[in-house]
Amino acid sequence: MCTVSWVQQPGGYHLLANRDEKRTRGRAFAPAIREYGGVRYVAPVDSDFGGTWIAANEFGVSVCLLNGDAGTQDSFPAPQRSRGLLLRELACESTGAECLLSVKRFDLGLYAPFVLLILEPDRPAILAEWNCERLSVDPAAAQMPLTSSSFDSRGVRRSRLEEFARRAGGAARVESALLYQFHASHGTAVDASADAYSPCMHREDAETVSFSWVVVTSEEVRFLYSPSAPCRCSPCEQKLLARAA
């Protein structure tokens, strides 16, 4: 998962996410309604390890995972468990606070570094970061959009933040349509070509392989999905989940 943005609205929010992966990774299974701990949720599934990078449940709680700082990973033992399996276990939580409490109870020593975004209606976003030594928790809004990259992570983040600021700076307010345009973009110039630094990323060994758009309202959860980069394919698959009382 490499670029994540969101905007909140009364009773819900929009959550958008580009997933960037090596070209050698298997094709993910499309989002489906699943159940864990008696709670229904919607999520795609990573075909290589069985986890997921984004999930939204019937309470309107969404969790989204990005890789942590690639620079820290060589300093610690190899992870014993896929980070994507964490989200499956968090999918049954009814509030962001309960979700965060569960994260703190996990044995995080089993996992490589990660950044976890937790969203719920009418509450500030939560950002939890595990760096293989400690878990830190911060308000997420000031860091939106979130990015991660195994290639020049600082340069990629700087470039994508500059592109987001350029688009948001010319708008009266940040809305979901602007976020979608950002996720599908290749840079500032009209003829800009896709590369490792653009939000919609394409390079020789990796690219944006899918796009997810979660829309939560007071009545339902909609999960829109494209099994390809957003520059190539608009979201064409949709799953609906009624909100729990």
PLY file of the C-alpha trace (Angstrom):
ply
format ascii 1.0
element vertex 245
property float x
property float y
property float z
element edge 244
property int vertex1
property int vertex2
end_header
0.00 0.00 0.00
1.59 3.24 -1.03
-0.75 6.23 -1.22
-3.74 6.79 1.07
-6.03 9.81 1.47
-9.39 10.54 3.05
-11.99 13.21 3.68
-14.60 13.09 6.40
-18.26 14.03 6.03
-21.18 14.03 8.50
-21.87 10.44 9.51
-19.02 8.99 7.47
-16.06 9.56 5.19
-14.33 8.70 1.92
-11.12 6.63 2.07
-9.02 6.19 -1.08
-5.98 3.96 -1.48
-3.49 3.00 -4.19
-1.74 -0.33 -3.65
1.77 -0.48 -5.12
3.50 -3.84 -5.42
6.29 -5.69 -7.19
5.23 -7.07 -10.55
6.13 -10.54 -9.29
3.38 -10.53 -6.64
0.21 -12.52 -7.27
-3.02 -10.80 -8.29
-5.19 -10.03 -5.24
-8.66 -11.47 -4.78
-11.37 -8.83 -5.25
-13.21 -7.36 -2.24
-15.89 -9.59 -0.75
-18.12 -9.50 2.30
-16.47 -11.58 4.99
-17.00 -12.19 8.71
-14.70 -12.29 11.71
-15.74 -12.44 15.35
-19.39 -12.22 14.31
-18.82 -8.90 12.51
-19.21 -8.43 8.76
-16.59 -6.51 6.84
-15.47 -5.91 3.25
-11.88 -6.45 2.13
-9.78 -7.67 -0.77
-7.31 -10.48 0.00
-3.62 -10.75 -0.81
-3.21 -13.99 -2.78
0.37 -14.51 -1.59
-0.09 -14.33 2.19
-3.84 -14.30 2.86
-4.04 -10.93 4.58
-5.32 -7.58 3.36
-4.21 -3.97 3.22
-7.62 -2.30 3.64
-10.88 -3.34 5.30
-14.16 -1.64 6.30
-16.70 -3.18 8.67
-20.43 -2.81 9.32
-19.80 -0.34 12.18
-18.17 2.04 9.72
-14.67 1.42 11.04
-11.95 1.15 8.39
-8.34 0.07 8.79
-5.64 0.62 6.20
-2.05 -0.61 6.29
1.10 0.82 4.74
4.63 -0.52 4.97
6.81 1.16 7.55
10.13 2.85 6.88
12.10 0.50 4.63
15.32 1.86 6.10
14.65 0.25 9.48
13.79 -3.24 8.30
17.35 -4.51 7.75
18.23 -3.75 11.38
15.82 -6.28 12.89
15.08 -10.02 12.58
12.98 -11.17 9.64
9.22 -10.91 10.36
7.45 -14.12 11.31
3.95 -13.11 10.20
2.46 -11.09 7.35
1.35 -7.60 8.37
-1.82 -7.99 6.33
-3.12 -10.60 8.77
-3.40 -7.89 11.42
-6.26 -6.21 9.60
-8.33 -9.36 9.49
-8.15 -9.51 13.29
-9.04 -5.83 13.65
-12.08 -6.07 11.39
-14.41 -7.03 14.25
-13.86 -3.88 16.34
-16.83 -1.51 16.65
-14.87 1.69 17.37
-11.51 3.18 16.56
-10.55 3.17 20.23
-11.22 -0.57 20.52
-9.25 -1.13 17.34
-6.25 0.73 18.75
-6.51 -1.14 22.05
-6.35 -4.44 20.17
-3.25 -3.30 18.30
-1.53 -2.52 21.58
-2.32 -6.04 22.83
-0.81 -7.81 19.83
2.70 -9.24 19.88
4.02 -6.74 17.35
7.46 -8.32 17.42
6.14 -10.79 14.85
5.72 -8.06 12.23
7.87 -5.86 10.01
7.46 -2.07 10.42
4.04 -0.71 9.47
1.80 2.34 9.55
-1.85 1.73 10.42
-4.64 4.19 9.69
-7.90 3.83 11.64
-11.01 5.72 10.51
-14.51 5.89 11.94
-17.46 8.28 11.42
-17.44 11.63 13.20
-14.12 11.01 14.97
-10.56 12.12 14.19
-8.44 9.67 12.25
-5.87 7.66 14.22
-2.39 6.81 13.00
-0.38 4.05 14.69
3.22 3.35 13.63
5.29 0.30 14.57
9.04 0.60 13.92
10.10 -2.78 15.41
10.99 -1.08 18.70
7.90 0.78 19.81
4.35 1.67 18.79
3.63 5.38 18.48
0.14 6.85 18.09
-0.59 10.28 16.61
-3.49 12.20 15.07
-3.44 11.37 11.37
-5.03 14.43 9.77
-1.86 16.52 9.66
-0.04 13.77 7.75
-2.64 13.22 5.02
-2.00 11.92 2.41
0.02 8.95 3.63
2.65 7.36 1.40
5.15 4.53 1.51
7.77 3.34 -0.95
10.73 0.96 -0.98
12.38 3.27 -3.53
13.66 6.64 -2.22
10.92 6.82 0.41
11.66 10.43 1.40
11.82 11.64 -2.17
8.61 9.84 -3.07
6.76 11.29 -0.10
8.01 14.80 -0.84
6.98 14.56 -4.49
3.50 13.21 -3.76
2.86 15.76 -1.01
3.85 18.55 -3.37
1.43 17.20 -5.99
-1.35 16.98 -3.42
-0.67 20.52 -2.16
-0.75 21.83 -5.73
-4.18 20.31 -6.34
-5.65 21.11 -2.92
-4.29 24.65 -2.92
-6.39 25.61 -5.93
-9.63 24.16 -4.52
-12.16 25.80 -2.25
-12.25 22.60 -0.21
-10.84 19.10 -0.41
-13.50 16.73 -1.74
-13.46 13.10 -2.81
-13.32 13.97 -6.53
-10.09 15.90 -5.97
-8.64 12.95 -4.06
-9.51 10.58 -6.90
-7.81 12.84 -9.44
-4.75 12.92 -7.20
-4.61 9.12 -6.93
-4.82 8.73 -10.72
-2.25 11.45 -11.46
1.28 11.19 -12.86
2.61 14.58 -11.84
2.17 18.27 -12.35
2.83 18.69 -16.06
0.10 18.03 -18.57
2.35 15.56 -20.37
3.92 14.14 -17.21
4.90 10.49 -17.47
4.31 7.98 -14.71
7.32 7.09 -12.62
8.32 5.99 -9.11
7.38 9.40 -7.67
3.88 9.88 -9.07
0.83 8.95 -6.95
-0.20 6.48 -9.64
3.16 4.74 -9.76
4.75 2.81 -12.62
8.34 1.64 -12.75
10.16 -1.30 -14.30
9.90 -3.66 -11.33
6.71 -2.41 -9.61
3.55 -0.39 -10.18
0.19 0.61 -8.74
-1.69 -2.68 -9.00
-5.10 -1.70 -7.61
-7.23 1.14 -6.30
-9.76 1.05 -3.45
-12.40 3.64 -2.57
-14.40 3.18 0.64
-17.48 5.37 1.12
-19.08 5.25 4.57
-22.43 6.92 5.26
-24.85 6.66 8.17
-26.74 3.92 6.25
-24.12 1.85 4.46
-20.54 1.03 3.56
-19.65 1.01 -0.13
-16.37 -0.53 -1.29
-15.42 0.40 -4.87
-12.43 -1.36 -6.38
-10.28 -1.39 -9.48
-7.97 -4.40 -10.05
-5.61 -2.12 -11.93
-4.05 1.32 -11.64
-6.61 4.18 -11.46
-5.06 5.80 -14.55
-6.11 2.74 -16.54
-9.40 1.67 -15.03
-12.12 3.41 -13.01
-13.50 1.45 -10.04
-15.66 -1.24 -11.62
-16.41 -3.58 -8.71
-18.61 -2.61 -5.77
-19.67 -4.27 -2.53
-22.41 -2.90 -0.27
-22.67 -3.49 3.45
-25.49 -2.12 5.60
-24.38 -0.23 8.69
-25.00 -2.01 12.00
-27.29 -0.31 14.50
0 1
1 2
2 3
3 4
4 5
5 6
6 7
7 8
8 9
9 10
10 11
11 12
12 13
13 14
14 15
15 16
16 17
17 18
18 19
19 20
20 21
21 22
22 23
23 24
24 25
25 26
26 27
27 28
28 29
29 30
30 31
31 32
32 33
33 34
34 35
35 36
36 37
37 38
38 39
39 40
40 41
41 42
42 43
43 44
44 45
45 46
46 47
47 48
48 49
49 50
50 51
51 52
52 53
53 54
54 55
55 56
56 57
57 58
58 59
59 60
60 61
61 62
62 63
63 64
64 65
65 66
66 67
67 68
68 69
69 70
70 71
71 72
72 73
73 74
74 75
75 76
76 77
77 78
78 79
79 80
80 81
81 82
82 83
83 84
84 85
85 86
86 87
87 88
88 89
89 90
90 91
91 92
92 93
93 94
94 95
95 96
96 97
97 98
98 99
99 100
100 101
101 102
102 103
103 104
104 105
105 106
106 107
107 108
108 109
109 110
110 111
111 112
112 113
113 114
114 115
115 116
116 117
117 118
118 119
119 120
120 121
121 122
122 123
123 124
124 125
125 126
126 127
127 128
128 129
129 130
130 131
131 132
132 133
133 134
134 135
135 136
136 137
137 138
138 139
139 140
140 141
141 142
142 143
143 144
144 145
145 146
146 147
147 148
148 149
149 150
150 151
151 152
152 153
153 154
154 155
155 156
156 157
157 158
158 159
159 160
160 161
161 162
162 163
163 164
164 165
165 166
166 167
167 168
168 169
169 170
170 171
171 172
172 173
173 174
174 175
175 176
176 177
177 178
178 179
179 180
180 181
181 182
182 183
183 184
184 185
185 186
186 187
187 188
188 189
189 190
190 191
191 192
192 193
193 194
194 195
195 196
196 197
197 198
198 199
199 200
200 201
201 202
202 203
203 204
204 205
205 206
206 207
207 208
208 209
209 210
210 211
211 212
212 213
213 214
214 215
215 216
216 217
217 218
218 219
219 220
220 221
221 222
222 223
223 224
224 225
225 226
226 227
227 228
228 229
229 230
230 231
231 232
232 233
233 234
234 235
235 236
236 237
237 238
238 239
239 240
240 241
241 242
242 243
243 244
